């Protein structure tokens, strides 16, 4: 992951500030930076979103393609995650540097979405054992400026909210062979219910306290962090520890409680933004991918 080198004096300054609930950029320990969220930014996808959180910039595209249900889940569709780290995002991604991080992010997202209730996969089934929708979720990291996992999870939820899947009719002839007919009407589509899609809240331990939405400089002062995926109702769906340092049980409990509280607020703010953007319809000014 992208990293910065700080002197001992700079680290001390950041750590002391955090102990007083005052961070270098003026935020408190539980405050997020202002996030910019824009959906429908890539034209050849079923849904897309771009999220800028501080200096972190993430683009997500979702493509719905027809596939065959998995043998163990014959009446469900499924999601596939692909992560691409732009070499421009940070010098460490040049060559093969980004592949390891890309795999780690994809594996984390599979873990977050493993919960049965996160997306209604049964609604993606067209006919059991034969046809289903597969949602290919492509994630492109354009810039890494700290707190990557949170920004990605916000962008994934926004892109799934924006996804429109064509309605399908299954026609059966006299001989019993089935034919699939896709609706031509762009408004005749299925939309995903994203109410239970979790967001990731990363809590970084700095000194005796923990912060949310750490900058690259703060990440350099943190030896351990906790990645928590939280639903809009404040339920935890997965917890993962990152970093070389250790966390005592009391810290873990406090961090999980903070994660639930902050996660609920994050969901409310995101949903409000998505609803407002959608209510503007075609009249909204699009900045677009290259804006």
N, C-alpha and C positions, 0 to 999 in steps of 0.2 A: 504494500500500500504506500501511497505517497507519504513522504515524511520530511520534516524540516530539522535542521540542527540548531539547537539553542545553547547559549552559554549557561553556565551554572547560575549566574546572576539573573538572567532572563527567566530561567525556570523558577527560581526562588520568588521573583516578582509575581509570576502567574499563580504559584501555589499559595502564597500569602494572601493574594487578592481573593482567591476562591474560598479560603477559610473565613473571610469577612463577607462572603456572599456578593462580591463585586468582581466581575471579570474585566479583562482588559478592554473589551468593547462596550462596557457599561451594563451588560446584562446581569441578571441574578442567576443563581445556579440552575433554576428550573425553567429558564426562558429560552425559547427557540429564536433563531434569527428570522427575519422576514423571508418567507418563501414565495417565489413566483411560480404559479402553476398555470399552464396553458394546455388545453386539449385540442385534438383534431388538427395536429400540426404536420402530419405526414399523409399525403394524399392517397398513396396506394396501399393503405392498411385498413383493417376493419375497425381499428381504434388506436389512438396514439396520445401521448402526453409528453410535455417537457417540464422539468422542474429545476429551478435554480434556487439553491439554498446557500447563501453566502457565496463562496467561490466554487461551490460544487454544482456541476451542471450535468443533468442526466436526461437522455431521450429514450422513450419506450414506445415501441410499435407492437400491436397485436394483430396477427393474421389468423383468421378462422379458415381452416381447410378441412375438407372431408377426409375421414380416415376410418379405420376399423377399431372398434372397442377392444380394450385389453381383455385377455382371456379371463382374468380373475374378477374383472368388473364389466360384464357384458352389456350392462344397461347404462353405462356412463361414458361421457367424453372425458378428455383430460387436457392438462396444460403442460407445455414444454418450455423451459427457460433457456435462453442463450444470452451470454454476456460478452460484449466486445469492448475492450479498453482501448480507446483512441491513443495512439502514440503521442499525440499533442497534449493529452490530459496531464501527464507528468513524465519527466525524462525516464523514470524507472520502467515505463511501459514499452520502451523501444525494444526491438527484438522480441524475445518471448516473455518479457517481464510481466505483461498483463495477463498472461494465460492462467497463471496460478490463482491470481485474485479473481479472475472471471469464473473459474471453477468453484472457488470458495463461495462467491456470491450466489451462483446458480444453486449450489447444494443447500445454502441457507434458505433460499426461496422455496425449494422443494420441501424443506422441513416446515417452513411457516405455512405453506399451503396444504400440508398433509392432513390437517384437520378436516374432517368430513363436512363441516358446516361452512367453511370459508367461501367456497363457490358451489352453487348447486350444479354438480356435474351431471346429474340425471337429466337436467333440462338441455344438456348438450347431446343427448342420445337421439338419433333419428329413428333407427329401428334396431332393437337389441341384437348383439352379436355380429351385425352386418355393417351398419354405418353410424358414425358419430362425428361431431365436430371436435377437431383438435385445435386448441388455441396456442399458437406459437408466439411466445412473449420474447421479443428481442430487445435487449437493453444495451444502449451505447453510452459509455462514460465519456463525456466530452471534456470535463475538467474535474479534478479532484482537489477540493479545498476543505477536507474534513467532513466527518459524519456521513460517510458514503451510504451506509446501509439504510439509514432513515430516509434519505433523499430518494433512493431507489424504490423503497416500499411505497412512498407517497406517489411516485410517478407510475408505479405498476397499478396501484388502486385507481388512480385517475384515468389511466389508459383503459382499464377494464370497464370503468364507468362509461367511457366514451365508445366502447365496442358495440357494433351493431352486426348481428349475424342474420343472413337472409333466411326468411321462412322457407320451409321445405315441405313438399307434399310427396308422399310415397304412393305411387300408382301401381296397382297390381293387375296384370292381364289375366285372361282365362286360364292360361297354362301355369299361373302362379309365379311367373317371374316379375320381379319388382323393378320399377323405374323411378328415379328420383327427379323431381321437377323443382327447380329453384325459382322463387318469386323474382320477377323483374322489377317490381316496385321497390325503390330504395327505402320507402317508409314502412314497407311490410317486413318488419324485422323483429328478431328476438333481442332483448336487452338483458344483460346480466344484473342480478341483484347483488350489489357490492356491500350491503349493510354489514355483513359479517367478515368482510375481507380485512385481515389484520394490518396494522402498520407496525413497523419496527421502531422501537425507542432504544437508542444506545446510551447507556449511562457510564460515564468515564470516572473512575476513582482518581481524584487528585488530592494528595495529602489525606486529611481525615474526612473530606467531603466528596460528593460526587456531583457531576454536572451533566446536563443534557445538551445535545447539539454542539459537541466540542469542535473547536477550530483545529487546524493542523498544529498550531503552536500548543494548544491545550492537550491534544493527543500525544504530543512529544513529552508532556509532563505526566502522562498517565501510564502506569505499569499494568493496569488491569481494567477491563470494562465488561459490562454485561449487556448483551443484546436480548431485548425482550420483545416478543410480538404480542400486541394488544389489540383486542377488538374494540369496536365503538362503545360496547357496554362495559369495557374495563376488564374483560376476561383475558387471562394469559393463555396463549396457545403454544408458545415455546420459549425457552431460555437457553442462552449459550454464552459461555465465558470466553473472552478474548484476552490476549496479552500474556506476558510472562509472569506478572505478579500474582499474588494470592489475594483472595477475598475471604474475610471471616464471615461466619453465618449471620451475624447481626447486620453487617454491611449489605450482604446479599438481600436480606429481608427488607431493609430500608430502601435499597435501590429498586426492588420489585414494586414496593408500594408507590414510590415516586413514578416509576414507569407506568403503572396503571393510571395514576392521576393525570400525568402529562399526556399519556396516550389518548385518553378520553377527550381532552381538550383539543388535541391534534386532529382527531377524527371530526369533531364538530366544526373546526375552522376549515378543514379540507372540504367537507360536504357542503358547507355554506358557499365556498368559492365555486365548486363544481355546479351547484344549483343556480347560482347567479349567472355564471358564464353561459349555461344552457338556456336560461330564460331570455337571454338576448337573441338567441336563434341566429339567423343569417345576418342580422344587423351588427353583430359584434365585430370589432376591428381585430383582424388576425395579425399577429406579429409574425407567426410562421417560423419554420425551422431556421431559416437564414436571417431572421429579423435581428 
